[in-house]
Amino acid sequence: MTRWVIEGTWSGYTHSQEKVVHREVTNNEKFVKALLKLGSITFSDGTCLSIGIRKANYRERVKPINGYGALINDCIRHGSRSVTELQQAKEWVETGEVKR
């Protein structure tokens, strides 16, 4: 069974602030395909969370960083690529109305 390492890298306000803020391991192929489609999540301040995926090496130990798992899952569930889109999608679900 193939294992993938998912890393979320925050862009920061300058290049020197770029850092890995999320890391997890999965063997769920549907999740990996959804992440490939998603690519990155843009925050309202203009920074973004870039999502990188690679196959884990045999017997590789990966230290998880539980930073943005809920946000990533919500964006996949609602088909959003930004926090602003995600907030709108959640409002639409709550109210049952489509606002334009």
C-alpha positions as a Markdown table, in Angstrom:
| # | Residue | x | y | z |
|---|---|---|---|---|
| 1 | Met | 0.0 | 0.0 | 0.0 |
| 2 | Thr | 1.3 | 3.4 | -1.0 |
| 3 | Arg | 1.8 | 6.1 | 1.7 |
| 4 | Trp | 1.9 | 9.8 | 0.9 |
| 5 | Val | 3.4 | 12.6 | 2.9 |
| 6 | Ile | 1.3 | 15.8 | 2.7 |
| 7 | Glu | 3.1 | 19.1 | 3.6 |
| 8 | Gly | 1.5 | 22.5 | 3.9 |
| 9 | Thr | 3.9 | 25.4 | 3.5 |
| 10 | Trp | 2.8 | 28.8 | 4.5 |
| 11 | Ser | 4.1 | 31.5 | 2.1 |
| 12 | Gly | 4.7 | 34.1 | 4.8 |
| 13 | Tyr | 4.8 | 37.9 | 4.1 |
| 14 | Thr | 8.4 | 37.6 | 2.9 |
| 15 | His | 10.3 | 34.7 | 1.4 |
| 16 | Ser | 12.3 | 34.3 | 4.6 |
| 17 | Gln | 9.1 | 33.6 | 6.6 |
| 18 | Glu | 8.2 | 30.6 | 4.4 |
| 19 | Lys | 7.8 | 27.5 | 6.6 |
| 20 | Val | 6.1 | 24.1 | 6.9 |
| 21 | Val | 3.1 | 24.4 | 9.1 |
| 22 | His | 1.2 | 21.2 | 8.4 |
| 23 | Arg | 2.4 | 17.6 | 7.8 |
| 24 | Glu | 0.6 | 14.3 | 7.7 |
| 25 | Val | 0.8 | 10.8 | 6.2 |
| 26 | Thr | -2.1 | 9.1 | 4.4 |
| 27 | Asn | -2.8 | 6.1 | 2.3 |
| 28 | Asn | -6.2 | 7.4 | 1.1 |
| 29 | Glu | -5.9 | 7.8 | -2.7 |
| 30 | Lys | -9.1 | 9.8 | -3.0 |
| 31 | Phe | -7.8 | 12.3 | -0.5 |
| 32 | Val | -4.5 | 12.7 | -2.4 |
| 33 | Lys | -6.4 | 13.3 | -5.7 |
| 34 | Ala | -8.5 | 15.9 | -4.0 |
| 35 | Leu | -5.4 | 17.6 | -2.6 |
| 36 | Leu | -3.7 | 17.6 | -6.1 |
| 37 | Lys | -6.8 | 19.3 | -7.4 |
| 38 | Leu | -6.8 | 21.8 | -4.6 |
| 39 | Gly | -3.1 | 22.8 | -4.8 |
| 40 | Ser | -3.1 | 25.7 | -2.4 |
| 41 | Ile | -5.4 | 27.7 | -0.1 |
| 42 | Thr | -5.3 | 31.5 | -0.2 |
| 43 | Phe | -5.8 | 33.4 | 3.1 |
| 44 | Ser | -7.6 | 36.8 | 3.3 |
| 45 | Asp | -4.3 | 38.6 | 4.0 |
| 46 | Gly | -2.8 | 37.5 | 0.7 |
| 47 | Thr | -0.6 | 34.7 | 2.0 |
| 48 | Cys | -1.2 | 31.1 | 1.0 |
| 49 | Leu | -0.8 | 27.5 | 2.1 |
| 50 | Ser | 0.8 | 25.5 | -0.6 |
| 51 | Ile | 0.2 | 21.8 | -0.5 |
| 52 | Gly | 2.9 | 19.4 | -1.5 |
| 53 | Ile | 2.5 | 15.7 | -1.9 |
| 54 | Arg | 5.2 | 13.0 | -2.2 |
| 55 | Lys | 5.4 | 9.3 | -1.8 |
| 56 | Ala | 6.8 | 8.3 | 1.6 |
| 57 | Asn | 10.0 | 6.3 | 1.5 |
| 58 | Tyr | 10.1 | 2.7 | 2.7 |
| 59 | Arg | 10.1 | 2.7 | 6.5 |
| 60 | Glu | 10.3 | 6.5 | 6.6 |
| 61 | Arg | 9.3 | 8.1 | 9.9 |
| 62 | Val | 7.4 | 11.3 | 9.4 |
| 63 | Lys | 6.8 | 13.7 | 12.3 |
| 64 | Pro | 3.3 | 15.0 | 11.9 |
| 65 | Ile | 2.5 | 18.7 | 12.4 |
| 66 | Asn | -1.2 | 19.1 | 13.1 |
| 67 | Gly | -1.7 | 22.7 | 11.9 |
| 68 | Tyr | -4.2 | 23.0 | 9.2 |
| 69 | Gly | -5.9 | 19.7 | 8.8 |
| 70 | Ala | -9.4 | 21.0 | 9.5 |
| 71 | Leu | -9.0 | 23.9 | 7.0 |
| 72 | Ile | -7.7 | 21.6 | 4.3 |
| 73 | Asn | -10.6 | 19.1 | 4.8 |
| 74 | Asp | -13.2 | 22.0 | 4.8 |
| 75 | Cys | -11.8 | 23.4 | 1.6 |
| 76 | Ile | -12.0 | 20.0 | -0.1 |
| 77 | Arg | -15.5 | 19.4 | 1.2 |
| 78 | His | -16.8 | 22.8 | 0.0 |
| 79 | Gly | -14.7 | 23.0 | -3.2 |
| 80 | Ser | -13.0 | 26.3 | -2.0 |
| 81 | Arg | -9.5 | 27.5 | -2.8 |
| 82 | Ser | -9.5 | 30.4 | -0.4 |
| 83 | Val | -10.7 | 31.2 | 3.1 |
| 84 | Thr | -13.1 | 33.8 | 1.8 |
| 85 | Glu | -14.7 | 31.3 | -0.6 |
| 86 | Leu | -14.9 | 28.8 | 2.3 |
| 87 | Gln | -16.7 | 31.3 | 4.5 |
| 88 | Gln | -19.2 | 32.1 | 1.8 |
| 89 | Ala | -19.8 | 28.4 | 1.1 |
| 90 | Lys | -20.4 | 27.7 | 4.8 |
| 91 | Glu | -22.9 | 30.6 | 4.9 |
| 92 | Trp | -24.7 | 29.2 | 1.9 |
| 93 | Val | -25.0 | 25.8 | 3.6 |
| 94 | Glu | -26.3 | 27.3 | 6.8 |
| 95 | Thr | -28.9 | 29.6 | 5.2 |
| 96 | Gly | -29.7 | 27.5 | 2.2 |
| 97 | Glu | -29.5 | 30.5 | 0.0 |
| 98 | Val | -27.1 | 31.2 | -2.8 |
| 99 | Lys | -25.8 | 34.8 | -2.5 |
| 100 | Arg | -24.3 | 36.5 | -5.6 |
